[in-house]
């Protein structure tokens, strides 16, 4: 099929329903309580079984981790690559998966697929009068989940996706995993947004570059709403698409204290030999990172402005999956 589908992300619990209270319990002040590992209570398991901040797949193109021999980039080059990565993958979210999906569903009829969004069960396959084929399962939920402490929760998204939809011309939309947006409210006011995409998704005819190439994800974004003040943002997990592979280990934007710059966290960029470059925040509200290869060889320092990336994360957290 596609090389990127040969991932350690599949078959490790990514097809299960996910309910999370957040990334490391990010508080309204944007601070992460001590002693928490940044994984939240997400029951999604990754290839490593950890908090989803690592990518351990082997695309079959990038080689094996044991073959890493030396860094491929300078610190300055990695800064440019980081900018390139977040521009390419920064808008991965549940809402971006939907336009192409809904357009394909609209090509069906009352018998096949018979629904506007949800579809089938395991083993279901049908072909519409227009020649579109729908196979697999797409479980969709939109509505309340009940209270979590003093907060009410509602979600919108795929709780389970394992489908292949084909056009008469042979183009296919493949979705495997889950994709949800959760809204928390207190006394009728939004207090937090979360969204995540897990698993692998591809539609070759999509106008979204990462979806047309195929994307694999374990990433979760959390936005804490501070009434009358700046939001706080956190991201943990990973995205991969084509030659792009980026991992976030609890990258936090504490906007009250560090507007537009990360206050803590680590970003990792994978190079073609499957080794990793680590960019660790200074923790002093500067846009600068200490850079190492494999956490062994120091490459120096690089400064990267990520305020636009932070703004994109907030904008898409606010956006409904299906308007």
Secondary structure, DSSP 8 states (H G I E B T S, - for coil): --GGGS-TTTTSSTTS------STT--TTS---TT--S-TT-----TTSSSS-------SSS--GGG--S-SS-HHHHHHHHHHHHHHHTT-SHHHHHHHHHHHHTTSBTTTB-SSS-B--TT-EEE-TTS-EEEEEEEEEEEEEEEETTEEEEEEEEEEEEEEEE-TTS-EEEEEEEEEEEEEEETTEEEEEEEEEEEEEEETT-SSHHHHH-EEE--EEEEE--TTS--EEEEEEEEEETTEEEEEEEEEEETTTSTTS-SEEEEEEE-TTS-EEEEEE-SSS-SEEEEEETTTEEEEEEE---HHHHHHHHHHHHS-S--
